[in-house]
Amino acid sequence: MSGEETTTGTARRWREAAGRDELVLLDGFHALKHALRFGAEVVLVVAEDRAALLALAAELAPDVRAAVDALAQEAPLRDLVPRVHPTGVAALAVRPGRDALIGALARTPRDAPAIVLDNPRNLGNVGAVVRLAAGFGATGVITRGDLDPWHPHVVRAGAGLHYATTVARLELEELPPGPLYALDPEGEDIRALTLPDDALLAFGSERHGISPELRARADHLVSLPMRPQVSSYNLATSVAMTLFHWGGPKA
């Protein structure tokens, strides 16, 4: 089989697979690297330059080089994805089923909090929160509202670390058990509190804050220290400050 025929076949398989709802786009090497490290079922990897991809894997993530070598096919990505990542690679991986995600979040006892994002609007911010949750070892990230937390832009911003934690969109009544601590300017200063390991840590949007229904469901309102006349922190900054406080020395 000629190289042109192989490239054509790879492009055809990509287009057929990309339309499947159960698959998610991994855009760039770092998303692919983390997905492989944390057990994602990657079904197809396409590189602009296969040799360059393997060299990059050997340099940045030798632990996944063999897996990349086994999966990677070469084809022009400009014909397959809206924007080619600077690392010249894209992949498709299986998105975990909703029931499995709900089950993972509901497991008790929990040894780390779960993050609840109340009607977030910015895809990049949600991805940054996923990255933080994975880094701190949080149980997962739950979103409420219309935004899909597995949108390709969120997965890209999260560097594929969706597979290192649990990420799901749930309704209020589907939240897992645990005391709900909602971040709110009128709440108690977080520095006076010890956040339990099974807490649900809820964050509203920078513009609107926590919704009335989530505020009513909260067991505790918590505030972050902030200089007067500063209106808010970035969402990811607020999550990072809260997780850092949770992970610090216990009283």
Solvent accessible surface area in square Angstrom, and as a share of the most:
residue,aa,sasa,rsa
1,M,193,0.86
2,S,58,0.37
3,G,56,0.54
4,E,138,0.62
5,E,98,0.44
6,T,55,0.32
7,T,41,0.24
8,T,76,0.44
9,G,8,0.07
10,T,0,0.00
11,A,12,0.10
12,R,129,0.47
13,R,103,0.38
14,W,5,0.02
15,R,133,0.49
16,E,113,0.51
17,A,12,0.09
18,A,53,0.41
19,G,65,0.62
20,R,113,0.41
21,D,133,0.69
22,E,77,0.35
23,L,18,0.09
24,V,6,0.04
25,L,31,0.15
26,L,0,0.00
27,D,16,0.08
28,G,0,0.00
29,F,0,0.00
30,H,71,0.32
31,A,3,0.02
32,L,1,0.00
33,K,22,0.09
34,H,27,0.12
35,A,0,0.00
36,L,33,0.16
37,R,102,0.37
38,F,102,0.42
39,G,66,0.63
40,A,15,0.12
41,E,113,0.51
42,V,15,0.09
43,V,56,0.32
44,L,16,0.08
45,V,0,0.00
46,V,0,0.00
47,A,0,0.00
48,E,64,0.29
49,D,73,0.38
50,R,74,0.27
51,A,73,0.57
52,A,55,0.43
53,L,4,0.02
54,L,18,0.09
55,A,64,0.49
56,L,40,0.20
57,A,0,0.00
58,A,50,0.38
59,E,130,0.58
60,L,77,0.38
61,A,0,0.00
62,P,93,0.58
63,D,95,0.49
64,V,7,0.04
65,R,89,0.32
66,A,79,0.61
67,A,40,0.31
68,V,0,0.00
69,D,52,0.27
70,A,85,0.66
71,L,48,0.24
72,A,2,0.02
73,Q,57,0.25
74,E,83,0.37
75,A,4,0.03
76,P,41,0.26
77,L,1,0.01
78,R,167,0.61
79,D,83,0.43
80,L,25,0.12
81,V,13,0.07
82,P,139,0.88
83,R,148,0.54
84,V,54,0.31
85,H,31,0.14
86,P,122,0.77
87,T,39,0.23
88,G,12,0.11
89,V,1,0.00
90,A,1,0.01
91,A,0,0.00
92,L,6,0.03
93,A,0,0.00
94,V,43,0.25
95,R,72,0.26
96,P,45,0.28
97,G,45,0.44
98,R,119,0.43
99,D,122,0.63
100,A,68,0.52
101,L,17,0.08
102,I,48,0.24
103,G,36,0.34
104,A,23,0.18
105,L,1,0.01
106,A,46,0.36
107,R,164,0.60
108,T,92,0.53
109,P,135,0.85
110,R,21,0.08
111,D,119,0.61
112,A,4,0.03
113,P,0,0.00
114,A,0,0.00
115,I,0,0.00
116,V,0,0.00
117,L,1,0.00
118,D,5,0.02
119,N,67,0.35
120,P,4,0.03
121,R,146,0.53
122,N,82,0.42
123,L,50,0.25
124,G,35,0.34
125,N,27,0.14
126,V,0,0.00
127,G,0,0.00
128,A,33,0.26
129,V,0,0.00
130,V,0,0.00
131,R,121,0.44
132,L,42,0.21
133,A,0,0.00
134,A,21,0.16
135,G,70,0.67
136,F,71,0.30
137,G,47,0.46
138,A,8,0.06
139,T,28,0.17
140,G,0,0.00
141,V,0,0.00
142,I,0,0.00
143,T,0,0.00
144,R,30,0.11
145,G,38,0.37
146,D,117,0.61
147,L,19,0.09
148,D,39,0.20
149,P,0,0.00
150,W,4,0.01
151,H,61,0.27
152,P,50,0.31
153,H,102,0.46
154,V,0,0.00
155,V,0,0.00
156,R,65,0.24
157,A,33,0.25
158,G,0,0.00
159,A,5,0.04
160,G,0,0.00
161,L,19,0.10
162,H,2,0.01
163,Y,29,0.11
164,A,32,0.25
165,T,22,0.13
166,T,16,0.10
167,V,0,0.00
168,A,3,0.02
169,R,92,0.34
170,L,3,0.01
171,E,97,0.44
172,L,39,0.19
173,E,147,0.66
174,E,56,0.25
175,L,18,0.09
176,P,5,0.03
177,P,73,0.46
178,G,23,0.22
179,P,38,0.24
180,L,0,0.00
181,Y,17,0.07
182,A,0,0.00
183,L,23,0.12
184,D,15,0.08
185,P,128,0.81
186,E,138,0.62
187,G,16,0.15
188,E,95,0.43
189,D,48,0.25
190,I,5,0.02
191,R,161,0.59
192,A,75,0.58
193,L,36,0.18
194,T,76,0.44
195,L,3,0.02
196,P,45,0.28
197,D,59,0.31
198,D,56,0.29
199,A,0,0.00
200,L,0,0.00
201,L,0,0.00
202,A,0,0.00
203,F,5,0.02
204,G,15,0.14
205,S,17,0.11
206,E,77,0.35
207,R,207,0.76
208,H,139,0.62
209,G,33,0.31
210,I,19,0.10
211,S,24,0.15
212,P,107,0.67
213,E,86,0.38
214,L,0,0.00
215,R,86,0.31
216,A,89,0.69
217,R,85,0.31
218,A,22,0.17
219,D,83,0.43
220,H,81,0.36
221,L,50,0.25
222,V,1,0.01
223,S,16,0.11
224,L,24,0.12
225,P,40,0.25
226,M,70,0.31
227,R,190,0.69
228,P,113,0.71
229,Q,191,0.85
230,V,69,0.40
231,S,110,0.71
232,S,47,0.30
233,Y,59,0.22
234,N,69,0.35
235,L,11,0.05
236,A,16,0.12
237,T,56,0.32
238,S,14,0.09
239,V,0,0.00
240,A,29,0.22
241,M,61,0.27
242,T,1,0.00
243,L,0,0.00
244,F,150,0.62
245,H,54,0.24
246,W,28,0.10
247,G,49,0.47
248,G,21,0.20
249,P,141,0.89
250,K,111,0.47
251,A,136,1.05
